[in-house]
Amino acid sequence: MTKRQRIEGSLHRSLPAVLTIRQDEAAGGEDGLLRLRLSVSSEAPYLRTSWWDDPWIEVLGHKEGEVDLSRLNGGAAVLGNHDRYTPIGNTPLAGIGASERAWLDGERLIVDLALSRRDALADLRQDIADGLVRNVSIGYQIGERVLTRAAGEGQADEYRVTSWTPFEISLVDIPADATVGLGRSAEHQPNTPRYRVVDLPAEGATLGDRSMTTAAATPAAPTTPAAPQQPEPARAADIQLGADPLAGERERMREIRAMGREFGQVELADTAIDTGTSVDAFRAQLLRNMRAAGTLRPAESPEIGMTRAEVEQYSFCRALLAASDPVNAHKLAPFELECSRAAQDKRGDSRDKSREAALTLPLDVLARGITINDQAAARAAANLIGGLQRGARQYDAYRDLVVGTAAAGGNLVATELLGSSFIELLRNAMVLDRMGITWLRDLNGNIAIPSQTGASTAYWLAESGAPTESQQTIGQVGLTPKTVGAFTDYSRRLLLQSSIDIEAFVRADLAAIIGQAIQLAAINGSGASNEPTGLLNTSGIGSVPGGTNGAAPTYDHMVDLETAVANANADVGALGYLTNSKVRGKLRKTQEFASTNGKAVWTSTAERGMGDVLGYGATVTNAVPSNLTKGTSAGVCSAIAFGNWADMVIGMWGGLDIMLDPYTGATSGTRRVIALQDVDVQLRRVASFAAMKDALTS
């Protein structure tokens, strides 16, 4: 099926071609006009490149019905260098003449035109007579082009222009060069018909010794011009598409324009584009301007500046009580409310408006511990965290803490211990922290982390030789705050306790449920509904399939995971395996080499909670799914991941927001606390990881 396209919009392009220029022998008379006959176009193929289109080979059709000559036959303007604005002589118009007739002669377009006899054009007329003006440029509008030859990858497709309308002719000094971007104003004139400026340098033909003659009032019918000596036309198949000569310039313009828009410096960007300023030079100039204007300032820390004594004074429990009783909040926790308002003011308008009712725990408090000394609360907090690490889902991971129930916090009244900071507790609740992931805390706004996606090139040199300049390919990994929420229930009597151990327990509990939510998203987040994209759902990581319907994990699979990362030159850093308890149990009973009664694939190590596979650390969390599907194995497949975990980045923004649900559990006197934290997870380099997602354990 023939592929037809209509070209819309406004733009200019140029095309060097052949020109024959002579005085029309048939033009006589006494009107004093200089009449010229020009050969202005042919069907010679031309490789066309532009700012807006893929390179393509253009063949202008010269058959009947392909060219609309109505405008040329209707007196189309003749200009000088396409200048439509500068008046010539005492007239307000810029035209220097008009076309009189146009017709097709084989595969060429011939035009007769007449130049004005104004005194202001006397020098131009003399230069034409002396053979010094040898170039003409034609403007035309494309109505339709037809694909005539589809080339392979890296080559230019060939199109025949089957509908086009020439409408303007210019005498020019130098044929327009497509590489200088003629017609950039097209971006600002989307409703102007698109046309192309085709420049046609003359080939050896001059006016010679002919003098200027005048034509009769009614010109005689034109005689068929003698065919000029034509060079052999290029064949479309011979035109090869090399490196796009405009690619670098387009990229320079795009980057400068994007930076100008982003930082409100559009005029500065336009000037840089017009003057050929490099991207690096423009970036430096932009920073200088912003610094001088006072718009460039270091990002402020989200901390509100609390002293150590003020941090010790702050109480999680009082803050929760205040949130549960807004009417009496100013009496129950005046200091905590003041800190919350300060944290919210510091965060400013960037916070989620749906959380305006939340009480914000300042980062100053979250980042520092509290002084307590009884081991009972420490053991209780550790047991809570350990239980969550062993596999409770974060949506089900809540604790009902009540006074009078020993296992639920009752035995913690009036005891003290040395507590960790909330952030340390959160990290300890995640086995990913033990794998060596990278934490970025205290963030403000969106950030972009540099990521090398390609290496620079090394060279062997002769003496006194210089290496060819090359650069690493640098990408960016963006972190954008996403809100994670989890809840736990407390009794009012528990929150009324003033002992520091309840404070420690509540902190550990909130940290554990938030940590598990972050961990689940980091491993298996869907990337939808404002959830981060987890490792297992990230496109581009290495893949080690077990089989059509999955397979039991073996020593070979572990080696293949290691090899997949090594083949990507990423087997450096914090390397290790991560899976769930089902896979660990299977690998403990699987020999490295079958029927040898030898070493199991998964062995124990001296470090608590860590195993060993192929000499690498191996860790378990049931946040790694065991309900995946492969072929006919529906909902029973587990995942195993291997990689450099330092390339997993978790960012945290600001403080912790606390909201109270006073209705759930109201009849029993409990308060449901909803904790909200802004985080994001990204892989700095996807090649640093590989996964098997169809491991069968039974």
C-alpha positions as CSV (number, residue, x, y, z in Angstrom):
1,M,0.0,0.0,0.0
2,T,1.4,3.4,-1.0
3,K,2.3,5.5,2.0
4,R,1.2,9.1,1.5
5,Q,1.9,12.0,3.8
6,R,0.7,15.6,4.0
7,I,3.3,18.0,5.4
8,E,1.7,20.7,7.6
9,G,3.1,23.7,9.4
10,S,5.5,26.5,8.6
11,L,9.2,26.1,7.9
12,H,11.9,26.9,5.4
13,R,14.4,24.6,3.8
14,S,17.1,25.0,1.2
15,L,18.4,22.8,-1.7
16,P,21.3,23.5,-4.0
17,A,20.6,22.7,-7.7
18,V,21.3,23.7,-11.3
19,L,20.4,27.2,-12.7
20,T,20.4,28.4,-16.3
21,I,19.9,32.2,-16.6
22,R,19.6,34.1,-19.8
23,Q,17.7,37.0,-21.3
24,D,14.5,36.0,-23.1
25,E,15.1,36.3,-26.8
26,A,11.4,36.5,-27.4
27,A,10.9,39.4,-25.0
28,G,10.9,42.6,-27.0
29,G,9.2,46.0,-26.5
30,E,9.7,49.3,-25.0
31,D,8.7,48.9,-21.3
32,G,12.3,48.9,-20.0
33,L,11.9,45.7,-18.0
34,L,14.7,43.2,-17.8
35,R,13.3,39.8,-18.6
36,L,15.0,36.6,-17.5
37,R,14.4,32.9,-18.2
38,L,15.4,30.6,-15.5
39,S,15.6,26.8,-15.0
40,V,14.6,26.6,-11.3
41,S,14.1,22.9,-10.4
42,S,14.5,19.3,-11.5
43,E,13.9,15.8,-10.3
44,A,17.4,15.3,-9.0
45,P,17.2,13.6,-5.6
46,Y,18.4,15.5,-2.6
47,L,19.2,14.3,1.0
48,R,17.3,16.6,3.3
49,T,18.0,17.2,7.0
50,S,16.2,19.5,9.3
51,W,15.5,20.5,12.9
52,W,12.1,18.8,13.0
53,D,12.2,15.7,10.8
54,D,14.2,12.6,10.2
55,P,16.6,12.8,7.3
56,W,14.9,11.8,4.0
57,I,15.7,11.9,0.3
58,E,13.4,14.3,-1.6
59,V,12.5,14.0,-5.3
60,L,10.4,16.9,-6.5
61,G,7.8,15.6,-9.0
62,H,7.7,17.4,-12.4
63,K,4.9,15.5,-14.1
64,E,1.6,17.0,-15.1
65,G,-0.6,17.3,-12.0
66,E,2.3,17.2,-9.5
67,V,3.2,20.9,-9.7
68,D,0.7,23.7,-9.1
69,L,2.0,26.6,-11.3
70,S,-1.0,29.0,-10.6
71,R,1.0,31.3,-8.3
72,L,4.0,31.5,-10.6
73,N,1.7,32.2,-13.6
74,G,-0.2,34.7,-11.5
75,G,2.7,37.1,-10.9
76,A,4.5,35.6,-7.9
77,A,6.9,38.0,-6.2
78,V,10.6,38.2,-7.1
79,L,12.7,39.2,-4.1
80,G,16.3,39.8,-3.2
81,N,17.7,37.3,-0.7
82,H,14.1,36.4,0.4
83,D,13.8,39.9,2.0
84,R,10.1,40.7,2.2
85,Y,10.4,43.7,4.6
86,T,13.1,46.1,3.2
87,P,11.5,48.7,0.8
88,I,13.4,49.1,-2.5
89,G,13.8,52.7,-3.6
90,N,10.8,55.1,-3.0
91,T,8.3,52.3,-2.9
92,P,7.0,50.8,0.4
93,L,7.3,47.3,-1.2
94,A,10.2,44.9,-1.1
95,G,9.6,43.2,-4.4
96,I,12.1,43.7,-7.2
97,G,10.0,42.0,-9.9
98,A,7.4,39.4,-10.7
99,S,7.1,36.1,-12.5
100,E,5.3,36.1,-15.8
101,R,5.1,32.6,-17.0
102,A,6.1,29.1,-15.8
103,W,5.9,25.7,-17.5
104,L,7.4,22.2,-17.3
105,D,10.0,21.1,-19.8
106,G,10.6,17.4,-19.3
107,E,11.9,17.1,-15.7
108,R,12.6,20.8,-15.3
109,L,10.6,23.8,-14.3
110,I,11.2,26.9,-16.4
111,V,10.2,30.4,-15.3
112,D,10.1,33.8,-17.1
113,L,10.4,36.8,-14.8
114,A,10.6,40.5,-15.2
115,L,12.7,42.9,-13.0
116,S,11.6,46.4,-12.2
117,R,13.2,49.3,-14.0
118,R,13.4,51.4,-10.8
119,D,16.6,53.4,-10.5
120,A,17.3,51.7,-7.1
121,L,17.9,48.4,-9.1
122,A,20.2,49.8,-11.7
123,D,23.3,48.3,-10.0
124,L,21.6,45.0,-9.7
125,R,20.6,45.0,-13.4
126,Q,24.2,45.8,-14.3
127,D,25.5,42.9,-12.2
128,I,23.1,40.6,-13.9
129,A,24.3,41.8,-17.3
130,D,27.9,41.3,-16.2
131,G,27.1,37.7,-15.2
132,L,27.8,38.4,-11.5
133,V,24.4,37.3,-10.1
134,R,24.3,33.6,-10.7
135,N,22.1,32.1,-8.0
136,V,18.4,31.9,-7.6
137,S,16.3,30.5,-4.8
138,I,12.7,29.2,-5.1
139,G,10.2,28.9,-2.3
140,Y,7.5,26.3,-2.4
141,Q,4.8,24.6,-0.3
142,I,4.5,20.8,-0.1
143,G,1.0,19.3,-0.2
144,E,1.9,15.6,-0.3
145,R,4.8,13.3,-0.5
146,V,4.7,9.6,-1.3
147,L,7.2,7.0,0.1
148,T,8.8,5.4,-2.9
149,R,11.7,3.5,-1.2
150,A,11.9,2.4,2.4
151,A,15.6,2.1,3.4
152,G,17.1,0.0,6.1
153,E,18.1,1.2,9.6
154,G,20.5,4.1,9.4
155,Q,19.6,5.0,5.9
156,A,17.2,7.6,4.5
157,D,13.8,6.8,3.1
158,E,13.1,8.2,-0.4
159,Y,9.9,10.3,-0.9
160,R,8.5,11.7,-4.2
161,V,6.8,15.0,-3.7
162,T,3.6,14.5,-5.7
163,S,1.9,17.8,-4.8
164,W,3.8,21.1,-4.4
165,T,3.2,24.8,-5.2
166,P,6.1,27.2,-5.9
167,F,5.2,30.7,-4.9
168,E,8.3,32.9,-4.6
169,I,11.6,33.4,-6.4
170,S,14.6,35.2,-5.0
171,L,17.9,36.3,-6.5
172,V,20.5,35.5,-3.9
173,D,24.2,36.1,-3.1
174,I,24.8,32.7,-1.6
175,P,22.5,29.7,-1.6
176,A,21.0,29.2,1.8
177,D,22.7,26.6,3.9
178,A,20.4,24.2,5.7
179,T,22.8,23.9,8.5
180,V,22.4,27.5,9.6
181,G,18.7,26.9,10.5
182,L,16.9,29.1,7.9
183,G,13.4,29.6,9.0
184,R,13.7,29.2,12.8
185,S,10.8,31.6,13.2
186,A,8.5,28.8,12.0
187,E,8.2,27.7,15.7
188,H,6.3,30.9,16.4
189,Q,4.0,30.7,13.3
190,P,2.2,27.4,13.6
191,N,-0.7,28.6,11.4
192,T,1.5,29.7,8.4
193,P,1.5,27.2,5.5
194,R,4.7,25.2,5.4
195,Y,7.0,25.9,2.5
196,R,10.6,25.2,1.6
197,V,13.2,27.5,0.2
198,V,15.2,25.7,-2.5
199,D,18.5,27.4,-3.5
200,L,19.7,26.9,-7.0
201,P,23.2,28.0,-7.9
202,A,23.8,28.8,-11.6
203,E,26.0,26.7,-13.7
204,G,28.2,28.6,-16.1
205,A,25.5,30.5,-17.9
206,T,25.6,34.3,-18.1
207,L,24.0,37.1,-20.0
208,G,27.2,37.4,-22.1
209,D,27.2,40.4,-24.4
210,R,23.4,40.7,-24.6
211,S,22.1,44.2,-24.0
212,M,18.8,45.0,-22.2
213,T,15.8,45.2,-24.5
214,T,12.3,46.2,-23.9
215,A,9.3,43.9,-24.4
216,A,6.1,44.6,-26.2
217,A,3.0,45.5,-24.2
218,T,1.7,42.0,-24.9
219,P,4.6,39.6,-24.7
220,A,4.9,37.1,-27.5
221,A,4.4,33.4,-26.7
222,P,7.6,32.1,-25.3
223,T,9.8,29.9,-27.4
224,T,11.0,26.7,-26.0
225,P,14.4,27.4,-24.4
226,A,17.4,25.5,-25.6
227,A,18.3,22.8,-23.1
228,P,21.4,23.8,-21.1
229,Q,24.3,21.4,-20.5
230,Q,23.1,19.4,-17.5
231,P,25.3,17.3,-15.2
232,E,24.3,13.7,-14.8
233,P,21.6,13.6,-12.1
234,A,22.5,11.8,-8.9
235,R,20.7,8.6,-8.3
236,A,18.7,8.4,-5.0
237,A,20.2,5.0,-4.3
238,D,23.7,6.6,-4.4
239,I,22.9,9.1,-1.6
240,Q,24.0,7.6,1.7
241,L,22.9,8.9,5.0
242,G,25.9,9.6,7.2
243,A,26.0,11.2,10.6
244,D,23.3,13.8,10.9
245,P,25.2,17.1,10.5
246,L,22.5,18.9,12.6
247,A,22.2,16.5,15.5
248,G,24.8,18.3,17.7
249,E,23.3,21.7,17.0
250,R,19.7,20.4,17.6
251,E,20.8,18.9,21.0
252,R,22.6,22.2,21.9
253,M,19.5,24.2,21.2
254,R,17.2,21.8,23.0
255,E,19.3,21.7,26.2
256,I,19.7,25.5,26.3
257,R,16.1,26.1,25.6
258,A,15.0,23.6,28.3
259,M,17.3,25.2,30.9
260,G,16.0,28.6,30.0
261,R,12.4,27.6,30.5
262,E,13.1,25.7,33.7
263,F,14.8,28.7,35.4
264,G,12.8,31.5,33.9
265,Q,15.7,32.7,31.6
266,V,14.1,32.3,28.2
267,E,15.5,35.5,26.8
268,L,19.0,34.6,27.9
269,A,18.5,31.1,26.3
270,D,17.4,32.7,23.0
271,T,20.5,34.9,23.0
272,A,22.8,31.9,23.7
273,I,21.2,29.9,20.9
274,D,21.6,32.8,18.4
275,T,25.2,33.5,19.4
276,G,26.3,29.8,19.3
277,T,27.0,29.6,23.0
278,S,27.9,26.1,24.2
279,V,25.8,24.3,26.7
280,D,28.5,24.4,29.4
281,A,29.1,28.1,28.8
282,F,25.3,28.8,29.0
283,R,25.1,26.8,32.2
284,A,27.8,28.9,33.8
285,Q,26.2,32.1,32.6
286,L,22.8,31.0,34.0
287,L,24.3,30.3,37.4
288,R,26.0,33.6,37.5
289,N,22.8,35.4,36.6
290,M,20.8,33.5,39.2
291,R,23.4,34.1,41.9
292,A,23.5,37.8,41.1
293,A,19.7,38.0,41.3
294,G,19.6,36.1,44.6
295,T,17.5,33.3,43.2
296,L,20.2,30.7,43.7
297,R,20.5,29.6,47.3
298,P,21.6,26.4,49.0
299,A,18.8,24.1,50.0
300,E,17.9,24.5,53.7
301,S,17.9,21.6,56.1
302,P,14.4,20.5,57.1
303,E,15.5,20.5,60.8
304,I,14.0,23.3,62.9
305,G,17.1,23.8,65.0
306,M,16.2,22.1,68.3
307,T,18.9,21.8,71.0
308,R,19.8,18.5,72.6
309,A,17.8,19.4,75.7
310,E,14.7,20.3,73.6
311,V,15.0,16.9,71.8
312,E,15.1,15.2,75.2
313,Q,12.0,17.2,76.3
314,Y,10.0,16.2,73.3
315,S,7.5,13.3,73.9
316,F,6.0,11.1,71.2
317,C,3.3,10.1,73.6
318,R,2.3,13.7,74.4
319,A,2.3,14.5,70.7
320,L,-0.1,11.6,70.0
321,L,-2.3,12.6,72.9
322,A,-2.5,16.1,71.5
323,A,-3.4,14.8,68.1
324,S,-6.2,12.6,69.6
325,D,-7.7,15.5,71.5
326,P,-7.5,18.7,69.4
327,V,-9.7,20.7,71.8
328,N,-7.2,20.3,74.7
329,A,-4.1,19.9,72.6
330,H,-2.6,23.2,73.7
331,K,-2.8,22.0,77.3
332,L,-1.7,18.5,76.8
333,A,1.4,19.2,74.6
334,P,2.1,22.9,74.1
335,F,5.8,22.3,73.3
336,E,5.1,19.5,70.9
337,L,2.5,21.6,69.1
338,E,5.0,24.5,68.8
339,C,7.6,22.1,67.3
340,S,5.0,20.7,64.9
341,R,4.0,24.1,63.6
342,A,7.7,25.1,63.2
343,A,8.4,21.9,61.2
344,Q,5.3,22.5,58.9
345,D,6.4,26.1,58.3
346,K,9.9,25.0,57.5
347,R,8.5,22.5,55.0
348,G,6.3,25.2,53.4
349,D,3.9,24.8,50.5
350,S,5.6,21.6,49.2
351,R,3.8,19.4,51.7
352,D,0.7,17.5,50.8
353,K,-2.4,19.7,51.4
354,S,-4.4,16.5,52.3
355,R,-2.2,16.3,55.4
356,E,-2.9,19.7,56.8
357,A,-4.6,18.1,59.9
358,A,-1.5,16.1,60.6
359,L,0.9,16.7,63.5
360,T,4.4,16.8,62.3
361,L,7.3,15.2,64.2
362,P,10.4,17.3,63.5
363,L,13.4,15.8,61.9
364,D,15.5,17.0,64.8
365,V,13.6,14.5,67.0
366,L,13.5,11.7,64.5
367,A,17.3,11.8,64.0
368,R,18.3,11.7,67.7
369,G,17.8,9.1,70.4
370,I,16.5,9.4,73.9
371,T,18.3,8.4,77.1
372,I,16.8,5.4,78.9
373,N,18.4,2.4,80.6
374,D,16.2,-0.6,81.3
375,Q,16.8,-3.6,79.0
376,A,13.2,-4.8,79.1
377,A,12.0,-2.1,76.7
378,A,15.0,-2.7,74.5
379,R,14.2,-6.4,74.3
380,A,10.5,-5.7,73.6
381,A,11.4,-3.2,70.8
382,A,14.0,-5.7,69.3
383,N,11.4,-8.5,69.4
384,L,8.9,-6.3,67.6
385,I,11.4,-5.4,64.9
386,G,12.6,-8.9,64.5
387,G,9.0,-10.2,64.1
388,L,8.4,-7.8,61.3
389,Q,11.6,-8.7,59.6
390,R,10.6,-12.3,59.6
391,G,7.7,-11.6,57.4
392,A,4.6,-9.7,58.6
393,R,3.2,-7.6,55.8
394,Q,3.3,-3.9,56.5
395,Y,-0.4,-3.5,56.0
396,D,-1.0,-6.1,58.8
397,A,2.0,-5.0,60.9
398,Y,0.4,-3.2,63.8
399,R,0.6,-3.5,67.5
400,D,-2.1,-2.9,70.1
401,L,-0.1,-1.5,73.1
402,V,-2.0,-1.4,76.4
403,V,-1.0,-1.0,80.0
404,G,-1.6,-4.1,82.1
405,T,-0.7,-6.5,79.4
406,A,2.9,-7.6,79.9
407,A,3.6,-8.7,76.4
408,A,1.9,-5.6,74.9
409,G,3.8,-3.0,76.9
410,G,2.4,-3.3,80.4
411,N,5.7,-4.4,81.9
412,L,7.4,-1.3,80.6
413,V,6.0,1.2,83.0
414,A,8.6,3.1,85.0
415,T,11.6,1.6,83.3
416,E,14.4,3.3,81.4
417,L,16.8,2.3,78.6
418,L,19.2,3.8,76.0
419,G,17.1,4.3,72.9
420,S,18.2,4.7,69.2
421,S,16.9,7.5,67.1
422,F,13.7,6.9,65.1
423,I,15.6,6.9,61.8
424,E,18.1,4.3,63.1
425,L,15.1,2.2,64.3
426,L,13.5,2.5,60.9
427,R,16.7,1.4,59.2
428,N,17.2,-1.5,61.6
429,A,13.7,-2.7,60.8
430,M,14.8,-3.3,57.2
431,V,17.0,-6.1,56.1
432,L,17.9,-4.0,53.1
433,D,19.9,-1.8,55.4
434,R,22.1,-4.8,56.2
435,M,22.5,-5.5,52.4
436,G,24.3,-2.1,52.1
437,I,21.7,0.1,50.4
438,T,22.4,3.9,50.1
439,W,20.3,6.2,52.3
440,L,19.8,9.9,51.5
441,R,18.0,11.7,54.3
442,D,17.0,15.2,55.1
443,L,16.0,15.9,51.5
444,N,14.3,19.0,50.3
445,G,12.4,19.0,47.0
446,N,13.0,16.7,44.0
447,I,16.6,15.7,43.4
448,A,18.5,14.0,40.5
449,I,21.4,11.7,41.2
450,P,24.1,11.3,38.5
451,S,24.4,7.9,37.0
452,Q,27.1,6.8,34.6
453,T,25.5,4.9,31.7
454,G,28.5,4.5,29.4
455,A,32.3,4.6,29.8
456,S,34.8,7.0,28.2
457,T,37.4,5.6,25.7
458,A,41.0,4.8,26.4
459,Y,43.7,5.0,23.7
460,W,47.2,3.7,23.1
461,L,49.4,6.6,21.9
462,A,52.6,7.0,20.0
463,E,55.3,9.3,21.5
464,S,54.0,12.9,21.6
465,G,50.5,11.7,20.5
466,A,47.4,13.1,22.0
467,P,44.3,11.0,22.9
468,T,41.0,11.6,21.2
469,E,38.7,13.4,23.5
470,S,35.9,11.3,24.8
471,Q,33.3,11.6,27.6
472,Q,31.5,9.2,29.9
473,T,27.8,8.9,29.2
474,I,26.1,10.4,32.2
475,G,22.4,9.9,33.0
476,Q,20.3,10.9,36.0
477,V,18.2,9.1,38.5
478,G,15.4,11.2,39.9
479,L,14.0,11.0,43.4
480,T,10.5,12.4,44.0
481,P,8.8,12.3,47.4
482,K,6.1,9.7,47.6
483,T,4.0,9.2,50.8
484,V,4.0,5.9,52.6
485,G,1.5,5.3,55.5
486,A,1.0,2.7,58.2
487,F,-0.9,2.5,61.4
488,T,-0.8,1.1,64.9
489,D,-3.3,1.2,67.8
490,Y,-2.6,2.6,71.3
491,S,-4.8,2.8,74.4
492,R,-5.4,6.2,75.9
493,R,-4.0,5.0,79.3
494,L,-0.8,3.9,77.6
495,L,-0.3,7.4,76.1
496,L,-0.9,9.0,79.5
497,Q,2.2,7.2,80.9
498,S,5.1,9.5,81.3
499,S,7.8,6.9,81.5
500,I,10.5,7.0,78.9
501,D,10.3,3.3,78.0
502,I,6.8,3.7,76.6
503,E,8.3,6.5,74.5
504,A,11.0,4.1,73.2
505,F,8.5,1.4,72.5
506,V,6.2,3.7,70.6
507,R,9.1,5.0,68.5
508,A,10.3,1.5,67.7
509,D,6.8,0.4,66.7
510,L,6.2,3.3,64.4
511,A,9.7,2.9,62.9
512,A,9.1,-0.8,62.3
513,I,5.8,-0.5,60.4
514,I,7.1,2.4,58.3
515,G,10.4,0.6,57.6
516,Q,8.5,-2.6,56.4
517,A,6.3,-0.5,54.1
518,I,9.4,1.1,52.5
519,Q,11.1,-2.3,52.2
520,L,8.2,-3.9,50.5
521,A,8.0,-1.0,48.0
522,A,11.8,-1.1,47.4
523,I,11.7,-4.8,46.6
524,N,8.3,-5.3,44.8
525,G,6.7,-1.9,44.4
526,S,4.4,-1.6,41.4
527,G,5.3,1.9,40.3
528,A,1.6,2.8,40.1
529,S,-0.6,4.9,42.4
530,N,2.3,6.9,43.7
531,E,4.1,3.8,44.8
532,P,7.8,3.5,43.9
533,T,8.9,1.0,41.3
534,G,10.6,-1.9,43.2
535,L,13.6,-3.9,42.1
536,L,11.7,-6.8,40.8
537,N,9.5,-4.6,38.6
538,T,12.3,-2.4,37.2
539,S,12.9,-2.8,33.5
540,G,16.5,-3.6,32.5
541,I,17.7,-5.7,35.4
542,G,19.3,-9.0,34.6
543,S,17.0,-12.0,34.2
544,V,17.7,-15.7,35.1
545,P,14.6,-17.8,34.1
546,G,14.1,-21.2,35.7
547,G,11.8,-22.7,33.1
548,T,8.6,-22.4,31.2
549,N,6.6,-23.2,34.3
550,G,9.3,-22.2,36.8
551,A,12.0,-24.5,38.4
552,A,13.4,-25.4,41.8
553,P,16.4,-23.1,42.5
554,T,19.8,-24.8,42.2
555,Y,23.4,-23.9,42.5
556,D,23.5,-23.2,38.8
557,H,20.8,-20.5,39.1
558,M,22.8,-18.8,41.9
559,V,25.9,-18.8,39.6
560,D,23.8,-17.5,36.7
561,L,22.6,-14.6,38.8
562,E,26.2,-13.7,39.8
563,T,27.3,-14.0,36.1
564,A,24.5,-11.8,34.8
565,V,25.7,-8.9,37.0
566,A,29.3,-9.6,36.3
567,N,28.7,-9.6,32.5
568,A,27.4,-6.1,32.9
569,N,30.6,-5.1,34.7
570,A,28.7,-4.4,37.9
571,D,30.0,-7.1,40.2
572,V,31.6,-4.7,42.6
573,G,30.4,-3.1,45.9
574,A,27.9,-4.5,48.4
575,L,27.1,-7.7,46.6
576,G,24.7,-10.2,48.0
577,Y,21.6,-12.4,47.6
578,L,18.1,-11.5,48.9
579,T,15.1,-13.9,48.9
580,N,12.3,-15.2,51.2
581,S,12.2,-17.9,53.9
582,K,10.8,-20.5,51.5
583,V,13.7,-20.2,49.1
584,R,16.2,-20.3,52.0
585,G,14.7,-23.5,53.3
586,K,14.8,-25.0,49.8
587,L,18.5,-24.0,49.3
588,R,19.5,-25.4,52.7
589,K,18.4,-28.8,51.5
590,T,19.9,-28.5,48.0
591,Q,23.4,-29.6,47.4
592,E,25.8,-27.5,45.3
593,F,26.4,-30.6,43.1
594,A,23.7,-33.2,43.2
595,S,24.3,-36.7,44.6
596,T,27.6,-35.8,46.2
597,N,26.4,-35.4,49.7
598,G,28.4,-32.2,49.7
599,K,27.9,-28.6,50.7
600,A,24.4,-27.1,50.7
601,V,23.8,-24.1,48.4
602,W,22.8,-21.9,51.5
603,T,25.0,-22.2,54.5
604,S,25.0,-20.4,57.9
605,T,27.5,-17.7,58.9
606,A,28.7,-16.4,62.2
607,E,26.8,-13.2,61.6
608,R,23.3,-13.4,63.0
609,G,20.5,-13.4,60.4
610,M,22.9,-13.7,57.4
611,G,23.6,-16.8,55.3
612,D,26.3,-17.6,52.7
613,V,25.8,-18.4,49.0
614,L,28.8,-18.6,46.7
615,G,30.8,-16.6,49.3
616,Y,28.3,-13.7,49.3
617,G,26.1,-12.6,52.1
618,A,22.5,-13.9,51.8
619,T,19.5,-12.4,53.6
620,V,15.9,-13.3,54.0
621,T,12.7,-11.1,54.2
622,N,9.2,-12.2,53.3
623,A,8.8,-8.8,51.6
624,V,10.3,-10.8,48.7
625,P,7.2,-12.3,47.1
626,S,6.4,-16.0,47.0
627,N,3.1,-15.8,45.1
628,L,4.4,-15.0,41.6
629,T,3.2,-16.9,38.5
630,K,5.1,-18.5,35.7
631,G,3.3,-20.6,33.1
632,T,1.1,-23.2,34.8
633,S,2.7,-22.5,38.2
634,A,0.2,-19.9,39.4
635,G,0.8,-18.1,42.6
636,V,3.6,-20.4,43.9
637,C,6.8,-18.9,42.4
638,S,9.3,-17.0,44.6
639,A,11.9,-14.4,43.7
640,I,15.7,-14.4,44.3
641,A,17.7,-11.2,43.7
642,F,21.5,-10.6,43.5
643,G,23.4,-7.4,43.0
644,N,25.3,-4.5,44.3
645,W,22.9,-3.2,46.9
646,A,24.7,0.1,47.2
647,D,23.1,1.0,43.9
648,M,19.7,0.9,45.5
649,V,19.0,4.4,46.8
650,I,16.3,5.3,49.3
651,G,15.6,9.0,49.9
652,M,13.7,10.5,52.9
653,W,12.1,13.9,53.1
654,G,11.4,16.0,56.2
655,G,9.7,14.9,59.4
656,L,7.1,12.2,60.2
657,D,3.4,13.2,60.0
658,I,1.0,11.8,62.5
659,M,-2.7,11.6,62.1
660,L,-5.2,10.1,64.5
661,D,-8.3,8.1,63.7
662,P,-10.5,8.8,66.8
663,Y,-13.4,6.5,65.6
664,T,-11.7,3.1,65.1
665,G,-11.6,1.5,68.5
666,A,-13.4,4.4,70.2
667,T,-15.6,2.1,72.3
668,S,-12.6,0.4,73.8
669,G,-10.6,3.6,74.4
670,T,-7.9,2.9,71.8
671,R,-6.5,5.4,69.4
672,R,-5.4,4.4,65.9
673,V,-2.3,6.3,64.9
674,I,-1.5,6.8,61.2
675,A,2.1,7.6,60.4
676,L,3.0,9.2,57.0
677,Q,6.5,9.6,55.7
678,D,7.8,10.9,52.4
679,V,10.2,8.6,50.7
680,D,11.3,7.3,47.3
681,V,13.3,4.4,46.0
682,Q,15.4,4.2,42.8
683,L,18.1,2.0,41.3
684,R,21.1,4.1,40.4
685,R,22.2,1.5,37.9
686,V,19.8,-1.3,36.8
687,A,22.6,-3.4,35.5
688,S,23.8,-3.9,39.1
689,F,21.0,-6.3,39.7
690,A,19.6,-9.6,38.4
691,A,16.7,-11.7,39.5
692,M,15.1,-15.1,39.2
693,K,11.3,-14.7,39.5
694,D,10.1,-18.3,39.0
695,A,11.8,-20.3,41.8
696,L,9.6,-23.2,43.0
697,T,10.0,-24.3,46.6
698,S,7.6,-27.2,46.8
